[in-house]
Structure formats: structure tokens, C-alpha cells
Amino acid sequence: FEFRASFPEQGKGMFPAMWFYGSRGSATPNGKGSAEIDLFEMFGVQDHWATALHGGPASPGVGSQSEDTHDWHTYGMLWEPDLLQFYRDQELLYTVTGPGASYYNDVPMAIRVNFAMDAPWFDASRHSDSSTPSMQMQIDYIRQYAELPFVTGTG
């Protein structure tokens, strides 16, 4: 999976993300309804973004970067049965292997790209204020290169 995006206007309170989540929620028969893979998310801090895993043995995170997000960049994830790799502009940033990666294999996942404001778990210092510009997230494309045979449906 990959997407090419730019976040030209950034500020406090902004919470853009591209993520995968257990599409059947609590109805997931294997008890993995809270499974989540965050390819990219920002937390109201300019040019700071994170990649995270939730619900599995590698939870709660993978890493974060403090680098330009104003210009166009490509964020990607290679997802194989025992491997998750995360990229920015085709540069490998993080690798998760073994149970940390395979936990997500049998979870019906859906993809979501969204831009929210003032996430309830944000520290008060990260909430929007008069300095927060208009929300802006530009997406050139979102791509899925192959269907994953080990994922059973999208719910």
C-alpha cells in the first residue's frame, strides 16, 4: 500500500491519518477486533508523524519521524505474512517481523484516510487554538498493489 500526500497547512489540533483497522470490530471471530495498523498519523505537531501497531504483540508503536510533511511525499507499507515494512519516499524506515507482523494476517481489515481535529486523547497543549490554520490535506493517489491472500475479506 502507498499514498502520496502533502500537508501544506499544519497546526495544533490537526490529526490526519492513513490507517487499517479491524473492519468487523467486536464481531471479528478471532478476538482481534481492536487490531490497527497506522501507516501515517500526525498529532498536532508540525512535521512530526508516526507509524504504529495496535492490538498485537508489537503494540503500541513502531516509530516516529520529525521531517518535512509540507512537500509531497510517498508513504508506503509492504505487508507480507510475517513481515511489515514501512517506507517514506521508498526509503525503508521500520521493519516488524514474526508475531508482531503475523498477528494481523487473519484480521479482516479496511483502509481509512481521514483528517480529524482535536483527538480526545490529545494533550491539552496540542488542541487547536487561534493559531491553527484551515485544515488542509492533499492526496495525489492511494494504491494497493496486490490483494493479500491471507486476509479474509474487508467486512
Backbone torsions as a table, in degrees:
resi	resn	phi	psi	omega
1	PHE	NA	146.0	171.6
2	GLU	-155.7	157.1	171.1
3	PHE	-143.6	150.0	179.3
4	ARG	-113.5	122.5	-172.9
5	ALA	-145.6	162.0	175.5
6	SER	-138.1	142.3	178.4
7	PHE	-123.6	75.9	-171.2
8	PRO	-69.4	-29.2	178.0
9	GLU	-115.7	116.6	-177.0
10	GLN	-128.6	153.3	177.0
11	GLY	-177.2	-178.8	-178.8
12	LYS	-57.8	142.0	176.9
13	GLY	89.1	-17.9	-175.2
14	MET	-75.3	136.7	-174.7
15	PHE	-140.7	70.0	174.8
16	PRO	-82.0	150.6	-177.9
17	ALA	-158.2	153.5	165.1
18	MET	-125.7	120.8	-172.9
19	TRP	-150.1	163.1	179.4
20	PHE	-119.4	138.5	-176.7
21	TYR	-140.6	156.3	177.0
22	GLY	-61.4	106.4	-170.3
23	SER	-70.9	-14.3	179.4
24	ARG	-104.3	2.5	177.1
25	GLY	51.8	-133.4	-177.1
26	SER	-68.3	-11.3	178.0
27	ALA	-81.9	-2.5	177.9
28	THR	-65.1	119.1	-173.0
29	PRO	-63.8	-20.9	-177.0
30	ASN	-94.2	10.2	177.6
31	GLY	73.6	19.1	-177.8
32	LYS	-109.5	30.8	-177.5
33	GLY	-63.0	-19.7	179.6
34	SER	-94.4	8.0	180.0
35	ALA	-62.2	136.6	-178.8
36	GLU	-153.2	136.8	173.9
37	ILE	-121.6	118.1	178.6
38	ASP	-102.1	105.6	177.6
39	LEU	-70.2	-39.1	-176.7
40	PHE	-153.6	131.2	169.9
41	GLU	-154.8	141.5	177.3
42	MET	-111.3	150.9	-174.0
43	PHE	-123.3	43.3	176.2
44	GLY	77.0	17.3	177.5
45	VAL	-123.4	125.1	-176.9
46	GLN	-58.3	137.3	175.3
47	ASP	54.5	31.2	175.1
48	HIS	-129.0	125.4	-179.1
49	TRP	-141.8	162.9	-173.8
50	ALA	-136.3	158.8	171.3
51	THR	-122.6	134.7	-174.9
52	ALA	-147.3	155.2	172.1
53	LEU	-120.3	139.8	179.5
54	HIS	-131.6	143.1	173.8
55	GLY	95.2	-17.8	-176.6
56	GLY	-113.1	-172.0	-177.0
57	PRO	-67.4	-19.0	177.9
58	ALA	-93.2	5.3	-178.2
59	SER	-66.8	147.5	10.7
60	PRO	-101.9	1.2	-175.8
61	GLY	-156.2	174.0	177.6
62	VAL	-120.5	-51.6	179.6
63	GLY	174.6	174.9	177.9
64	SER	-140.8	159.1	-176.8
65	GLN	-131.0	144.0	170.7
66	SER	-117.8	95.3	-178.6
67	GLU	-157.9	167.6	-175.2
68	ASP	-50.8	130.7	169.8
69	THR	-126.0	0.6	178.8
70	HIS	-70.8	-41.0	-179.4
71	ASP	-80.8	172.8	178.9
72	TRP	-73.8	130.0	176.0
73	HIS	-140.8	155.8	177.6
74	THR	-108.0	126.7	179.7
75	TYR	-113.3	128.9	-174.2
76	GLY	-138.5	161.5	177.4
77	MET	-140.9	127.6	170.3
78	LEU	-96.5	124.8	-175.6
79	TRP	-122.5	109.5	176.2
80	GLU	-123.8	167.8	-172.9
81	PRO	-51.9	-39.0	-179.4
82	ASP	-123.7	27.6	-174.2
83	LEU	-153.2	130.6	168.4
84	LEU	-124.9	126.4	176.0
85	GLN	-126.5	138.7	-176.0
86	PHE	-119.0	134.7	-172.0
87	TYR	-129.0	154.6	166.7
88	ARG	-133.5	123.9	-178.7
89	ASP	50.2	44.1	178.4
90	GLN	65.4	12.4	175.2
91	GLU	-99.0	123.9	179.7
92	LEU	-67.2	125.8	178.6
93	LEU	-106.6	-43.2	-174.3
94	TYR	-141.9	146.7	174.6
95	THR	-131.8	132.9	175.0
96	VAL	-124.1	129.5	-178.2
97	THR	-127.2	175.7	175.3
98	GLY	62.3	-144.9	-176.5
99	PRO	-59.1	-29.8	178.2
100	GLY	-63.0	-29.1	178.1
101	ALA	-95.1	-44.9	-174.0
102	SER	-69.7	-16.9	177.5
103	TYR	-53.0	-33.5	-173.3
104	TYR	-88.9	-2.7	-174.5
105	ASN	-61.6	-42.1	-173.6
106	ASP	-104.8	28.9	178.1
107	VAL	-108.8	117.8	174.1
108	PRO	-61.9	117.5	-175.4
109	MET	-114.0	150.1	172.0
110	ALA	-122.2	156.2	-179.3
111	ILE	-104.9	143.9	178.1
112	ARG	-139.7	134.5	170.8
113	VAL	-120.2	122.8	-178.0
114	ASN	-147.7	166.0	178.2
115	PHE	-135.3	106.7	-179.4
116	ALA	-111.1	173.8	177.6
117	MET	-128.4	145.3	171.1
118	ASP	48.1	61.4	177.1
119	ALA	-52.4	140.1	-175.8
120	PRO	-61.4	-22.2	-179.9
121	TRP	-93.8	1.5	173.9
122	PHE	-64.1	139.9	169.6
123	ASP	-61.6	146.8	-177.5
124	ALA	-54.3	-31.0	-179.1
125	SER	-69.2	-14.6	-179.9
126	ARG	-100.0	-1.5	179.4
127	HIS	-72.0	153.8	-178.8
128	SER	-61.9	153.6	177.1
129	ASP	-150.1	-166.9	-176.5
130	SER	-64.6	-17.0	178.9
131	SER	-85.4	-9.5	-176.5
132	THR	-73.1	122.9	179.5
133	PRO	-75.5	175.3	174.7
134	SER	-61.3	142.5	179.9
135	MET	-63.0	137.6	176.5
136	GLN	-153.6	125.7	176.2
137	MET	-140.3	121.2	-179.4
138	GLN	-109.2	130.9	180.0
139	ILE	-123.2	124.3	177.0
140	ASP	-81.6	-46.3	178.8
141	TYR	-160.7	162.1	170.8
142	ILE	-132.7	129.9	-176.1
143	ARG	-131.6	142.4	168.2
144	GLN	-120.1	122.5	-172.3
145	TYR	-87.2	-26.3	179.0
146	ALA	-157.6	149.0	174.9
147	GLU	-72.5	138.7	-179.8
148	LEU	-86.8	114.3	-175.5
149	PRO	-67.4	-18.5	-176.8
150	PHE	-92.9	0.3	176.0
151	VAL	-101.7	128.7	-173.1
152	THR	-99.3	77.3	174.4
153	GLY	92.5	169.6	179.7
154	THR	-119.6	6.7	174.4
155	GLY	73.7	NA	NA
